[in-house]
Amino acid sequence: MSTKKQTAVILSGCGVYDGAEIHESVLTLLAIAKNNADYTIFAPDIEQHHVINHLKGEETNEKRNVLIEASRIARGNIKALSEYNPKAFDALFLPGGFGVAKNLSSFAFEGANCKVDPETEQAIIETYKAQKPIGALCISPVVIAKILDNVIVTIGQDKETAEAIEQMGSKHSTTNHGEVVIDKTNKIATTPCYMLDANIIQIAEGAENIVKAVLKMV
C-alpha cells in the first residue's frame, strides 16, 4: 500500500489560449512527484468554448473536447471529472490557462457574474467540505473565489481581476513571482504564475512553492 499523499489535478484542455497552460500543468505535476506524492489527472468531458490557433492567436472553426485535449498533457492517463471523489485524495490542484476562464467557467466573458462548469463546481465544493486543501495557480483562483465565499486568494497584480475577486465576496492579496498566499482557515493556497510577466523558471518556482504549501496542509 502506497504511503504517498494522493493528489488530484484538474486540467481545462491543452494550450494557454483555450485550455490548460502547459508549463503550469507539467511543472505542477513535476513538483507533486518531486515532493513524494502521486497525482491523478481529471478534466470535464465537455466541448471547449472555442479553439485558438496558437501560432496566429486567431480563433478557428474547429470543435474540440476538453477531456480529449487535456489527455495530451496527461499522456492519455486521465479520467473524466465526473469520476472524481475527494475521499480518495488528500489534495486538489488547478493549474491555470484561459481554459479555466473559458471552459471551466465563463469568467473570460462575464467576469464577476460568471458561471462555473457544474462538475468543476461540485469537485471544489466537495473537496472543501471534506476539509482537503486546494491549490490554484494563475487565473484558477477566480473560480475558487466564485464558488467559495470569503476566501483569501491571489492572481498577482492584475487590478481588474483583483476587483472582480473582491466583487465575488473574497479578498485579493497582491503578490510577486513565486509567492504563495495561504488561506489557512479555508485550506486554500494560490500563486500567480503567468498572471505576471513570468519566465519558465519563475513558473517552476511557483509550482514548487504551492505544491509544498498544499501538501503541508494535508
Buried (B, 14 or more C-beta within 10 A) or exposed (E): EEEBBBBBBBBBBBBBBBBBBBBBBBBBBBBBBEBEBEBBBBBBBBEBBBBBEEEEEEEEEEEBBBBBBBBBBBEEEBBBBEEBEBEEBBBBBBBBBBBBBBBBBBBBEEBBEBEBBEBBBBBBBBBBEBEBBBBBBBBBBBBBBBBBEEBBBBBBBBEEBBEBBEEBEBBBBBBEBBBBBBBEEBBBBBBBBBBBEBEEEBBBBBBBBBBBBBBEBB
